[in-house]
Structure formats: structure tokens, C-alpha cells
């Protein structure tokens, strides 16, 4: 985040190819035909593609005076970084790295869009056609204007990206693709992958993805149950207790045992939400194996929201694996939607 001293230094400069001043925030509330969104997307593309040796900025709440020097007028409306990140999602490729924050300068609030120098595998272009943007075409800052690059410009921008240190695979799209590949290969525990997802979400300000990953790590709150239906699993419950010799189940499948239990009076099927942290589920899967099952005592109040009696919940290894598989697929869905 820029310090007040840094902002003061920037405000001593006129607009350039790496600096722009805007009086007002993009008006997404009056976004007829997504014109305002298109302006924002074009700015992000141009500032990210511009050849430079320093971070570029758009300062909002600042206007140029007649002598071309900036005057701080302050923000009228605040904006959250997550909203801007959502606006750019699925509209450009590769997905650029930028951040937005608001800060006080001499008792007035200004917004800062910050574009660090970042290596991408190719120049950033629009993935969808919008007002002033054509898919596949390259745009950049030329002086104080957003400009469409010609063939030579595009080559130079591409060469600049290639000359930057680092690996283009560091881009967000490639990071997400790598995580999806790990999830589909099914070689690693989800608890390990979730830690990496949480780190990526923090680095790129992906709040929705970060909150989802965090909920898997810490466990699900009952108040959020409707957002986690993929964690529901059909189980057998009963107010009765039953004793089964696990060693006698060697030649029996969970389906066979469940079928026999459901033929007994007082045994029923019930979809229960697995609220436990992912590490707990992994420990249970390891302990239960394919044929063993466990019994959990729950109050009727906990399960049904009413009743003053206790219920036995029978959980089999294949139930746990089913929930675990659902979480894995939900993670893939969330990453694809990022």
C-alpha cells in the first residue's frame, strides 16, 4: 500500500503511460450494456500490458487541473477489491494481477488501482467482446491514452514479457490449472491441497475461493448448511443400538450390511450434513477402511430440530469416501468458476 509520502510524490506528476487520474469510481450501478465494466476491463488490460520498469497506478478521486497537475477531490463512493476482481474474471486471458485499496490523503479518501510488473505467457487480451474491446486484440497505454497495439507493438510487448524474470506459469490461470490437475489425479490428501488453495486465494484476493477453502479446513458451521449440501450423505439411523462383529463382515460389503439393517424394525435412512474439518474426515477414512463402520450418538434435537431422545447414527467407510469425493469435486467446480 502506498504511504502518504509516496502518494504526495506521485501527485507531483502529470498523467503518463504508467499513471492515470480519475475523478470518480467506475459507475457499475449505471452500467448500461456493461459500458462501465468495459472501461474498467480495458484499463486493466492496458496498464498490465504497458512496457515499463515500475508499478503503474490509477488514482481515483483525483482530477487534473487546467495546468495538468492533479487535484485531490476525494472519493464519493467506496469500492471493494473483491468486486473489481469479480468484474475482470472470465473477461480476459491470462488473468492479470492487480489490487485495489482505499487510503486517506490529507483528510480525503482516494482509491488506488495498482498494477505490479508481472510475467505472463502472452499479452493480456479480452476473452469476450465488449464496448471498445475486440477479442484477441492487444491493448496498451500509449502516453496518456489506451491504444490498440499494431503488429510491431504486439511483438515488442510479447518480447518484454518474455524478458522478465520468473516463470509465466506463476500466472493465476496456470496456478489454478495446476491445482485442478492435482485434484483430478487423486494422489494427494485434500487437506494438503486446500492449504495451497488458501494461499493462492490470499495472494490474488480471491475472497470467495478463500472462504470456501477455509470452511473445508475448519469445518462447516450449521448456520451455513444450505451452502454446503454437497457434504450431505445418506446414512442409517436408529434409536436402537446394534452390535456387529466387525470380523464377521470380512466377506460382506457395506451395501449388504446396510440392506440387512434397513430390514430391521426401527432403522431408517437419513441425509446428514458432515460438518467436520477435512483432516477429521481423512482420519476417519483411514481408520474405517472399506468394511468397518462407526456409531455416533446424536440428539434428535441436533438432527431434526425437535425431540428429547438420542439417535444412533451408523457411518460406514464408503459413506465417508462418498462425502470426501463430493468435496473434491466441489473444489474443482469452485476453481473452474474462479
Buried (B, 14 or more C-beta within 10 A) or exposed (E): EBEEEEBEEBBEEEBEBBBBBBBEBBEBEEBEEBBBBBBBBBBBBBBBBBBBEEBBBBBBBBEBEEEEEBEBEBBEEEBEBBEBBBBBBEBBBBBBBBBBBBEEBEEEBBBBBBBEBBBBBBBBBBBEEBBBBEEEBBBBBBEBEBBBBEEEBBEBBBEBBEEEEEEBEEBBBBBBBEBBEBBEEEEEBBBEBBEBBBEBBBEBBBBBBBEBBBBBBEBBEEEEEEEBEBBBBEBBBBEEEEEBEEEEBEEEEBEEBBEEBEEEEEBEEBEBBBBBBBBEBBBBBEEBEEBBBBEEEBEBEBBEEEEEEEBBBBBBBBBBBBBBEBBBEBBBEBBEEB
